[in-house]
Amino acid sequence: MDTLNLLLDGFSNALTPQNLLYACIGVLLGTFVGVLPGIGPAMTVALLLPITYGLDATQSFIMFAGILYGGMYGGSTTSILLNTPGESSSVMTAIEGNKMAKAGRGAQALATAAIGSFIAGTIGTLLVAFFTPAIAEQAVKIGAASYFAIMLLSVVLVTSVLGESKLRGFIGLFIGLTIGLVGLDLSTGQPRLTAGMLELADGIDIVVVAVGVFAIGEALWTAAHLRRRPIEVIPVGQPFMRRDDWRRSWGPWLRGTAIGFPFGAVPAGGAETPTFLSYVLERRLQKPGKDQEQFGEGAIEGVAGPEAANNASAAGMFVPLLALGLPVTATAAVIIAAMRTYGIQPGPTLMADQPELVWTLLASLLIGNTLLLVINLPLAPLWARLLQIPRPQLYAGILFFASLGAYSVNQDPYDLALLLVFGGVGFAIRRFGIPVLPLILGVILGPLMEQKMREALDLSNGDISGLFNEPLAVFVYVLIVLVVVAPYVLGFIRSRRSAP
């Protein structure tokens, strides 16, 4: 009952006319940027983050909630109409959605994606509201050693499951941890990796890193592979669903939500796995015959299930973010960066220290999700026309706004030079197939992991046993070993079985 009352208080803060206006602006801006080719929710949030700096914390996060869901909706629009996923979790949506669009059913594909996103996002946010306080209450009791172990498990899980190569994942993590070391040592005050530059003494702002890696890196990558012929956009009418479409979609919406939320709530690296599992499940549940044959040719279930799983996973990411301060996706990492610009430290004490902000944020997610459906479904044909913007003009605009946003953080021209450096890093990691999430995660969690490790070692007078003196820490280290070793053991067993 307390949770319900707190959520209602959050609605009372979020439903003022001024705050509703910020939510609407966030949804429209998020969709506007997110619908552009090759731009996913994480890049949308990173690019638009600086425009919220002039607002107070509550208004900023209300607008932020709209940007988040608008960016996700925009990503599904691009996947369906252009077959160009803004991020890997939209790949499954693109497989069937683009085939539906080519068959003249783009309106139905957009409608089932939008309604599925609304249902999954609403259910997921309500689950976050009811589960997170209990987890945060227990997390406050966790010691430094256990907290360090949990963060280590998070980075290992994320690095292990993303991309085709674990080595590339750990390279990205190493780059991120190295960036996180730049600045003054927490204990001795000695400069680290600053090359004698006073501008680096306070470390590198995560916003500069995120905007450089996502926006500038993406612009450089696109310029290097720019196609001279115009993009072919499939025309779309007003989104609607027939009775048969509703019948075939409601089951995948609910199943996708059930699959996606747990994956988002566990620090395991985003929505790629649940969207794939949802697609496979829906394909197997189809009866042999015409329905099953539609998969691969434009089955509406193949859009409804994965899109619901994607949005449920996105809602679930708020559980570790709010309860533990762990960003398990690139979007969550940018949200944590936004909190830190307001002096807010995510973690177990956040719900006790900033209850009004947290519950207003959760209410805003529900409001933004509703506004997304009400505003953007009628505007779908308009968003489709945006896809016809020539890429040179499009990415010139992205470079301009990214530079303006990075400069506005500290109003220091030195940040523009850093922005170009990290734009080069973003281009390089795309060139060599290094996943970006471990890099961003390393920048965010690296300093916090160092702080908790030193706290644990200080309590044990520098003895390494201080990292293992709590039962929870030992249990988590065992999980880490299993995560790292199990794939090799299973591979060895399979090879022995297949050997003649």
C-alpha positions as CSV (number, residue, x, y, z in Angstrom):
1,M,0.0,0.0,0.0
2,D,2.9,2.4,0.8
3,T,4.2,1.8,-2.7
4,L,0.9,2.7,-4.3
5,N,0.7,5.9,-2.2
6,L,4.2,6.9,-3.1
7,L,3.5,6.2,-6.8
8,L,0.3,8.4,-6.5
9,D,2.5,11.1,-5.0
10,G,4.8,10.8,-8.0
11,F,1.8,11.3,-10.3
12,S,0.7,14.4,-8.4
13,N,4.2,15.9,-9.0
14,A,4.4,14.8,-12.6
15,L,0.8,15.7,-13.7
16,T,1.1,19.5,-13.4
17,P,0.5,21.4,-16.7
18,Q,4.2,22.5,-16.8
19,N,5.5,19.0,-16.2
20,L,3.2,17.5,-18.7
21,L,4.5,19.9,-21.3
22,Y,8.0,18.8,-20.6
23,A,6.9,15.2,-21.0
24,C,5.3,15.9,-24.3
25,I,8.4,17.8,-25.5
26,G,10.6,14.8,-24.4
27,V,8.4,12.3,-26.3
28,L,8.4,14.4,-29.5
29,L,12.2,15.2,-29.4
30,G,13.0,11.6,-28.5
31,T,10.9,10.3,-31.4
32,F,12.3,12.9,-33.8
33,V,15.9,11.9,-33.1
34,G,15.3,8.2,-32.6
35,V,13.5,7.8,-35.9
36,L,16.6,8.9,-37.9
37,P,18.6,6.1,-39.5
38,G,21.2,4.3,-37.3
39,I,20.3,6.2,-34.1
40,G,19.2,4.0,-31.2
41,P,17.8,5.0,-27.8
42,A,21.2,5.3,-26.1
43,M,22.5,7.8,-28.7
44,T,19.2,9.7,-28.6
45,V,19.4,10.1,-24.9
46,A,23.1,11.0,-25.0
47,L,22.5,13.6,-27.7
48,L,19.5,15.3,-26.0
49,L,20.9,15.1,-22.5
50,P,22.4,18.6,-22.5
51,I,19.1,20.3,-23.3
52,T,17.8,19.3,-19.9
53,Y,20.6,21.0,-18.0
54,G,18.6,24.3,-17.6
55,L,15.8,22.6,-15.7
56,D,15.6,21.4,-12.1
57,A,16.1,17.7,-11.4
58,T,12.4,16.8,-11.4
59,Q,11.5,18.5,-14.6
60,S,14.7,17.2,-16.2
61,F,13.9,13.6,-15.5
62,I,10.3,14.0,-16.5
63,M,11.5,15.2,-19.9
64,F,14.1,12.4,-19.9
65,A,11.5,9.7,-19.5
66,G,9.8,11.0,-22.6
67,I,13.1,11.1,-24.5
68,L,13.8,7.5,-23.5
69,Y,10.5,6.0,-24.7
70,G,10.4,8.3,-27.7
71,G,13.8,7.1,-28.8
72,M,12.8,3.5,-28.4
73,Y,9.7,4.1,-30.6
74,G,11.7,5.9,-33.2
75,G,14.1,2.9,-33.3
76,S,11.3,0.5,-34.1
77,T,10.0,2.8,-36.9
78,T,13.4,2.8,-38.6
79,S,13.7,-0.9,-38.2
80,I,10.3,-1.5,-39.9
81,L,10.4,1.0,-42.7
82,L,14.2,1.0,-43.5
83,N,15.3,-2.4,-42.2
84,T,18.0,-0.4,-40.3
85,P,18.0,-1.2,-36.6
86,G,19.3,1.6,-34.4
87,E,20.7,-1.0,-32.0
88,S,21.1,-4.7,-31.8
89,S,17.9,-5.3,-29.8
90,S,15.8,-4.1,-32.7
91,V,17.2,-6.7,-35.1
92,M,14.3,-9.1,-34.5
93,T,11.7,-6.4,-35.1
94,A,13.4,-5.6,-38.4
95,I,13.3,-9.2,-39.6
96,E,9.5,-9.4,-39.8
97,G,8.6,-5.8,-39.6
98,N,10.3,-4.8,-42.8
99,K,8.8,-7.8,-44.7
100,M,5.4,-6.6,-43.5
101,A,6.1,-3.1,-44.7
102,K,7.2,-4.4,-48.1
103,A,4.0,-6.4,-48.3
104,G,1.9,-3.2,-47.7
105,R,1.3,-3.9,-44.0
106,G,3.7,-1.3,-42.6
107,A,0.8,0.5,-40.8
108,Q,0.0,-2.7,-39.0
109,A,3.6,-3.4,-38.1
110,L,4.0,0.1,-36.6
111,A,0.7,-0.2,-34.7
112,T,1.6,-3.6,-33.1
113,A,5.1,-2.3,-32.2
114,A,3.7,0.9,-30.6
115,I,0.8,-0.9,-28.7
116,G,3.1,-3.7,-27.6
117,S,5.7,-1.2,-26.4
118,F,3.0,0.6,-24.4
119,I,1.7,-2.6,-22.8
120,A,5.2,-3.9,-22.0
121,G,6.5,-0.6,-20.8
122,T,3.5,-0.1,-18.5
123,I,3.6,-3.5,-16.9
124,G,7.4,-3.3,-16.6
125,T,7.4,0.1,-14.9
126,L,4.7,-1.1,-12.4
127,L,6.9,-4.1,-11.6
128,V,9.9,-1.8,-11.1
129,A,7.8,0.3,-8.7
130,F,6.8,-2.7,-6.6
131,F,10.1,-4.6,-6.6
132,T,12.8,-1.9,-6.4
133,P,12.1,-0.7,-2.8
134,A,12.4,-4.2,-1.4
135,I,15.7,-4.7,-3.2
136,A,17.1,-1.3,-2.2
137,E,16.1,-2.0,1.4
138,Q,18.3,-5.1,1.4
139,A,21.0,-3.5,-0.7
140,V,21.7,-0.9,2.0
141,K,22.9,-3.8,4.2
142,I,25.5,-4.9,1.7
143,G,29.1,-4.4,2.7
144,A,31.8,-2.9,0.5
145,A,33.3,-6.3,-0.3
146,S,29.9,-7.7,-1.5
147,Y,29.1,-4.5,-3.4
148,F,32.4,-4.7,-5.2
149,A,31.8,-8.3,-6.1
150,I,28.3,-7.5,-7.5
151,M,29.7,-4.7,-9.7
152,L,32.4,-7.1,-10.9
153,L,29.7,-9.7,-11.7
154,S,27.8,-7.1,-13.6
155,V,30.7,-6.1,-15.8
156,V,31.7,-9.7,-16.4
157,L,28.1,-10.6,-17.4
158,V,27.7,-7.7,-19.7
159,T,31.2,-8.2,-21.3
160,S,30.7,-11.9,-21.8
161,V,27.2,-11.9,-23.4
162,L,27.7,-9.0,-25.9
163,G,29.2,-9.4,-29.3
164,E,30.6,-12.4,-31.0
165,S,34.0,-12.2,-29.3
166,K,34.6,-12.1,-25.5
167,L,38.0,-10.8,-26.2
168,R,36.6,-7.7,-27.9
169,G,34.2,-7.3,-25.1
170,F,37.0,-7.2,-22.5
171,I,39.0,-4.9,-24.7
172,G,36.1,-2.4,-24.6
173,L,35.9,-2.8,-20.8
174,F,39.6,-2.2,-20.5
175,I,39.3,1.0,-22.5
176,G,36.4,2.2,-20.3
177,L,38.2,1.4,-17.1
178,T,41.3,3.2,-18.3
179,I,39.2,6.3,-19.1
180,G,37.7,6.0,-15.6
181,L,41.2,6.2,-14.0
182,V,42.0,9.6,-15.5
183,G,42.1,12.3,-12.8
184,L,43.3,12.5,-9.2
185,D,43.8,9.4,-7.1
186,L,41.0,9.1,-4.6
187,S,43.4,8.4,-1.7
188,T,46.7,10.1,-2.4
189,G,45.6,13.0,-4.6
190,Q,48.2,12.1,-7.2
191,P,47.3,12.7,-10.8
192,R,46.8,9.6,-13.0
193,L,46.9,9.5,-16.8
194,T,46.6,13.2,-17.1
195,A,49.8,13.8,-19.1
196,G,50.4,16.9,-17.0
197,M,47.2,18.6,-18.2
198,L,45.3,20.4,-15.4
199,E,42.1,20.1,-17.4
200,L,42.1,16.4,-16.7
201,A,42.6,16.6,-13.0
202,D,38.9,16.3,-12.2
203,G,38.6,13.4,-14.6
204,I,36.6,13.1,-17.9
205,D,32.9,13.9,-17.9
206,I,30.9,10.9,-18.8
207,V,28.6,13.1,-21.0
208,V,31.6,14.0,-23.2
209,V,32.5,10.4,-23.4
210,A,29.0,9.2,-24.2
211,V,28.2,11.9,-26.8
212,G,31.6,11.4,-28.4
213,V,31.4,7.6,-28.7
214,F,27.8,7.5,-29.7
215,A,27.1,10.6,-31.8
216,I,30.4,11.6,-33.2
217,G,31.5,8.0,-33.7
218,E,28.3,7.2,-35.5
219,A,28.6,10.2,-37.7
220,L,32.2,9.4,-38.7
221,W,31.3,5.8,-39.3
222,T,28.3,6.8,-41.5
223,A,30.5,9.3,-43.4
224,A,33.0,6.6,-44.1
225,H,30.3,4.3,-45.6
226,L,28.0,7.0,-47.1
227,R,25.9,5.7,-50.0
228,R,25.4,8.1,-52.8
229,R,21.9,6.8,-53.7
230,P,19.0,8.1,-51.7
231,I,17.5,5.9,-49.0
232,E,14.4,4.0,-50.1
233,V,11.6,4.7,-47.6
234,I,8.5,2.5,-47.7
235,P,5.4,4.7,-47.6
236,V,3.0,4.2,-44.7
237,G,-0.5,5.2,-44.0
238,Q,-2.2,5.8,-40.7
239,P,-1.3,2.9,-38.3
240,F,-4.3,0.6,-37.5
241,M,-4.9,-3.0,-36.6
242,R,-7.6,-5.3,-37.9
243,R,-9.5,-7.7,-35.6
244,D,-7.3,-10.6,-36.8
245,D,-4.1,-8.6,-36.0
246,W,-5.3,-8.0,-32.4
247,R,-6.1,-11.7,-32.0
248,R,-2.6,-12.6,-33.2
249,S,-0.8,-9.9,-31.2
250,W,-2.1,-9.9,-27.6
251,G,-0.4,-13.3,-26.7
252,P,3.0,-12.3,-28.1
253,W,2.7,-8.9,-26.2
254,L,2.2,-10.6,-22.9
255,R,4.8,-13.4,-23.5
256,G,7.3,-10.9,-24.7
257,T,6.8,-8.8,-21.5
258,A,7.2,-11.9,-19.3
259,I,10.5,-12.8,-21.1
260,G,12.0,-9.3,-21.3
261,F,11.5,-7.9,-17.8
262,P,13.6,-10.5,-15.9
263,F,16.5,-10.0,-18.4
264,G,16.4,-6.3,-17.8
265,A,16.2,-6.6,-14.1
266,V,19.3,-8.9,-13.9
267,P,22.6,-7.3,-14.7
268,A,23.1,-9.3,-17.9
269,G,23.6,-6.9,-20.7
270,G,20.4,-5.6,-22.3
271,A,17.6,-6.8,-24.6
272,E,19.4,-8.8,-27.3
273,T,18.8,-12.2,-25.7
274,P,15.1,-11.7,-24.7
275,T,14.1,-10.3,-28.1
276,F,15.8,-13.4,-29.7
277,L,14.1,-15.8,-27.3
278,S,10.7,-14.1,-27.9
279,Y,11.1,-14.4,-31.6
280,V,12.0,-18.1,-31.4
281,L,9.2,-18.8,-29.0
282,E,6.6,-17.2,-31.2
283,R,7.8,-19.1,-34.2
284,R,7.6,-22.4,-32.4
285,L,4.1,-21.6,-31.0
286,Q,2.6,-21.2,-34.4
287,K,0.6,-24.1,-35.7
288,P,2.1,-25.9,-38.7
289,G,0.7,-24.5,-41.9
290,K,0.0,-21.0,-43.1
291,D,0.8,-19.1,-39.9
292,Q,4.1,-20.8,-39.4
293,E,5.0,-20.2,-43.1
294,Q,4.5,-16.5,-42.6
295,F,7.6,-16.3,-40.4
296,G,10.4,-14.9,-42.5
297,E,7.8,-13.4,-44.8
298,G,6.2,-10.8,-42.5
299,A,4.5,-12.4,-39.4
300,I,2.9,-9.9,-37.1
301,E,3.8,-12.1,-34.1
302,G,7.5,-11.7,-35.0
303,V,7.1,-7.9,-34.4
304,A,4.7,-7.9,-31.4
305,G,6.7,-10.4,-29.2
306,P,10.3,-9.0,-29.7
307,E,9.2,-5.4,-29.4
308,A,7.3,-6.1,-26.2
309,A,10.4,-8.0,-24.9
310,N,12.6,-5.0,-25.8
311,N,10.5,-2.5,-23.9
312,A,10.0,-4.7,-20.9
313,S,13.7,-5.2,-20.7
314,A,14.2,-1.5,-20.9
315,A,11.8,-1.0,-18.0
316,G,13.5,-3.8,-16.1
317,M,16.9,-2.0,-16.3
318,F,15.6,0.5,-13.7
319,V,15.6,-2.2,-11.0
320,P,19.5,-2.5,-10.8
321,L,19.9,1.2,-11.7
322,L,17.7,2.5,-8.9
323,A,18.3,-0.2,-6.3
324,L,22.1,-0.8,-6.8
325,G,23.3,2.0,-9.0
326,L,24.3,-0.5,-11.7
327,P,23.9,0.5,-15.4
328,V,23.3,-2.7,-17.3
329,T,22.7,-1.0,-20.7
330,A,24.2,2.0,-22.5
331,T,21.0,3.9,-22.0
332,A,21.1,3.3,-18.3
333,A,24.7,4.5,-18.2
334,V,23.7,7.8,-19.8
335,I,20.8,8.1,-17.3
336,I,23.3,7.7,-14.4
337,A,25.5,10.4,-16.0
338,A,22.4,12.7,-16.0
339,M,21.8,12.0,-12.3
340,R,25.4,12.8,-11.4
341,T,25.2,16.1,-13.2
342,Y,22.6,17.0,-10.5
343,G,24.8,15.7,-7.7
344,I,22.6,12.6,-7.3
345,Q,24.5,9.4,-6.5
346,P,22.6,6.3,-7.7
347,G,22.7,3.3,-5.4
348,P,21.0,1.6,-2.5
349,T,20.3,4.9,-0.6
350,L,18.8,6.7,-3.6
351,M,15.2,5.8,-2.8
352,A,15.7,7.0,0.8
353,D,17.7,10.2,-0.1
354,Q,15.6,11.3,-3.1
355,P,12.2,9.7,-2.7
356,E,10.3,12.5,-4.5
357,L,12.6,12.3,-7.5
358,V,12.5,8.5,-7.8
359,W,8.7,8.2,-7.6
360,T,8.2,11.2,-9.9
361,L,10.6,9.5,-12.4
362,L,8.6,6.2,-12.2
363,A,5.3,8.1,-12.7
364,S,6.8,10.0,-15.6
365,L,7.8,6.7,-17.3
366,L,4.2,5.7,-17.2
367,I,3.0,9.1,-18.4
368,G,5.7,9.2,-21.2
369,N,4.7,5.7,-22.3
370,T,1.0,6.8,-22.6
371,L,1.9,10.0,-24.4
372,L,4.0,8.0,-26.8
373,L,1.0,6.0,-27.9
374,V,-1.5,8.9,-27.9
375,I,0.8,11.4,-29.8
376,N,3.0,9.3,-32.0
377,L,0.5,6.9,-33.6
378,P,-1.3,9.7,-35.5
379,L,2.1,11.2,-36.4
380,A,3.6,8.0,-37.8
381,P,3.3,9.2,-41.5
382,L,5.2,12.4,-40.5
383,W,8.0,10.5,-38.8
384,A,8.3,8.3,-41.9
385,R,8.9,11.4,-44.0
386,L,11.8,12.4,-41.8
387,L,13.7,9.3,-43.0
388,Q,14.1,11.1,-46.4
389,I,16.5,13.7,-45.0
390,P,19.8,13.3,-46.9
391,R,22.4,11.8,-44.7
392,P,25.1,14.5,-45.2
393,Q,22.7,17.2,-43.8
394,L,21.4,14.8,-41.1
395,Y,24.8,14.0,-39.7
396,A,26.1,17.6,-40.0
397,G,23.2,18.5,-37.7
398,I,24.2,15.7,-35.3
399,L,27.8,16.9,-35.2
400,F,26.6,20.5,-34.5
401,F,24.3,19.6,-31.7
402,A,26.7,17.0,-30.2
403,S,29.4,19.7,-30.1
404,L,27.0,22.2,-28.6
405,G,25.9,19.7,-26.0
406,A,29.4,18.7,-25.0
407,Y,30.5,22.4,-24.7
408,S,27.5,23.2,-22.5
409,V,28.5,20.7,-19.8
410,N,31.4,22.8,-18.4
411,Q,31.5,25.6,-21.1
412,D,35.2,24.6,-21.6
413,P,36.6,24.5,-25.2
414,Y,38.9,21.7,-24.0
415,D,35.8,19.4,-23.9
416,L,35.4,19.9,-27.7
417,A,38.9,18.5,-28.2
418,L,38.1,15.5,-25.9
419,L,34.8,15.1,-27.9
420,L,36.8,14.6,-31.1
421,V,39.1,12.2,-29.4
422,F,36.2,10.1,-28.2
423,G,34.6,10.4,-31.6
424,G,37.7,8.7,-33.0
425,V,37.4,6.1,-30.3
426,G,33.8,5.5,-31.3
427,F,34.7,5.1,-34.9
428,A,37.6,2.7,-34.1
429,I,35.5,0.4,-31.9
430,R,32.9,0.2,-34.7
431,R,35.6,-0.6,-37.2
432,F,37.0,-3.4,-35.1
433,G,33.6,-4.7,-33.8
434,I,34.2,-3.8,-30.1
435,P,30.9,-3.5,-28.2
436,V,30.3,0.0,-26.8
437,L,28.4,-1.0,-23.6
438,P,31.4,-2.5,-21.8
439,L,33.4,0.7,-22.6
440,I,30.7,3.0,-21.2
441,L,30.1,0.6,-18.2
442,G,33.8,0.8,-17.4
443,V,33.8,4.6,-17.4
444,I,30.8,4.6,-15.0
445,L,31.5,1.7,-12.7
446,G,35.4,1.9,-12.7
447,P,35.7,4.7,-10.1
448,L,32.9,3.2,-8.0
449,M,34.5,-0.2,-8.0
450,E,37.8,1.3,-7.0
451,Q,36.1,3.1,-4.1
452,K,34.4,0.0,-2.8
453,M,37.5,-2.1,-3.2
454,R,39.6,0.4,-1.2
455,E,36.9,0.5,1.5
456,A,37.0,-3.3,1.8
457,L,40.8,-3.4,1.9
458,D,41.0,-0.5,4.5
459,L,38.7,-2.4,6.8
460,S,41.0,-5.4,6.6
461,N,44.2,-3.3,7.0
462,G,45.2,-4.0,3.4
463,D,44.7,-7.8,3.6
464,I,43.3,-9.3,0.4
465,S,41.0,-11.4,2.5
466,G,38.9,-8.3,3.0
467,L,37.4,-8.9,-0.4
468,F,36.2,-12.3,0.6
469,N,35.1,-11.9,4.2
470,E,31.3,-11.7,3.5
471,P,29.2,-14.7,2.5
472,L,27.4,-12.8,-0.3
473,A,30.8,-11.8,-1.8
474,V,32.0,-15.4,-1.8
475,F,28.7,-16.5,-3.5
476,V,29.0,-13.8,-6.2
477,Y,32.7,-14.8,-6.9
478,V,31.6,-18.4,-7.4
479,L,29.0,-17.1,-9.9
480,I,31.7,-15.1,-11.7
481,V,33.8,-18.3,-12.0
482,L,30.8,-20.3,-13.3
483,V,30.0,-17.6,-15.9
484,V,33.6,-17.5,-17.2
485,V,34.3,-21.2,-17.1
486,A,31.0,-22.8,-17.9
487,P,31.0,-22.1,-21.7
488,Y,34.4,-23.7,-22.1
489,V,33.4,-26.7,-20.1
490,L,30.2,-27.2,-22.1
491,G,32.1,-26.7,-25.3
492,F,34.6,-29.4,-24.2
493,I,31.8,-31.8,-23.3
494,R,30.1,-31.3,-26.7
495,S,33.3,-31.8,-28.6
496,R,34.0,-35.1,-26.7
497,R,30.4,-36.3,-27.4
498,S,30.7,-35.5,-31.1
499,A,34.1,-37.1,-31.5
500,P,33.9,-40.6,-33.2
